[in-house]
């Protein structure tokens, strides 16, 4: 898995209009899917597929589903 194509939690949280802590808490409790990748230094990464799924979930919880 190419780390260059992955996004860090801060970038993902900003894209989902939430804070990094809120994002990681929702991943931890199962509301959002598990992380795409965690490296040996415990750095978390998310891929585009994960981000699209998370956006669908977040928008659905906000009542914006078509």
C-alpha positions as CSV (number, residue, x, y, z in Angstrom):
1,X,0.0,0.0,0.0
2,X,1.5,3.3,-1.1
3,X,1.7,5.8,1.8
4,X,1.9,8.6,-0.8
5,X,-1.8,8.0,-1.7
6,X,-3.0,7.9,1.9
7,X,-4.4,10.8,3.9
8,X,-3.5,11.6,7.5
9,X,-6.3,11.9,10.2
10,X,-6.1,15.7,10.3
11,X,-6.7,15.9,6.5
12,X,-9.5,13.4,6.7
13,X,-11.2,15.2,9.6
14,X,-11.0,18.5,7.8
15,X,-12.6,16.9,4.8
16,X,-15.4,15.5,6.9
17,X,-15.9,18.9,8.8
18,X,-15.0,17.4,12.1
19,X,-12.0,17.4,14.5
20,X,-9.3,14.8,14.5
21,X,-10.3,13.5,18.0
22,X,-13.9,13.2,17.0
23,X,-12.9,11.2,13.9
24,X,-10.6,8.8,15.8
25,X,-13.3,8.4,18.5
26,X,-15.9,7.4,15.9
27,X,-13.5,5.0,14.3
28,X,-12.7,3.5,17.7
29,X,-16.4,2.9,18.6
30,X,-17.3,1.5,15.2
31,X,-19.4,4.3,13.8
32,X,-16.8,4.7,11.0
33,X,-14.8,1.8,9.4
34,X,-11.4,0.8,10.7
35,X,-8.3,2.7,9.5
36,X,-7.0,1.9,6.1
37,X,-3.4,1.6,7.3
38,X,-1.3,2.1,10.4
39,X,2.5,2.2,10.0
40,X,5.1,0.9,12.4
41,X,5.3,4.2,14.1
42,X,1.5,4.0,14.9
43,X,0.7,6.8,12.3
44,X,-2.8,6.4,10.9
45,X,-3.7,6.7,7.2
46,X,-6.9,6.6,5.3
47,X,-7.4,5.9,1.6
48,X,-9.9,7.4,-0.9
49,X,-12.3,4.5,-0.7
50,X,-12.5,4.8,3.1
51,X,-13.0,8.6,2.8
52,X,-15.9,8.2,0.3
53,X,-17.6,5.6,2.6
54,X,-17.1,7.9,5.7
55,X,-18.5,10.9,3.8
56,X,-21.7,8.8,3.0
57,X,-22.1,7.9,6.7
58,X,-21.4,11.4,8.0
59,X,-23.8,13.0,5.5
60,X,-26.5,10.4,6.3
61,X,-26.2,11.2,10.0
62,X,-26.6,14.9,9.2
63,X,-29.8,14.1,7.2
64,X,-28.3,15.0,3.7
65,X,-28.9,11.6,2.0
66,X,-30.7,11.9,-1.3
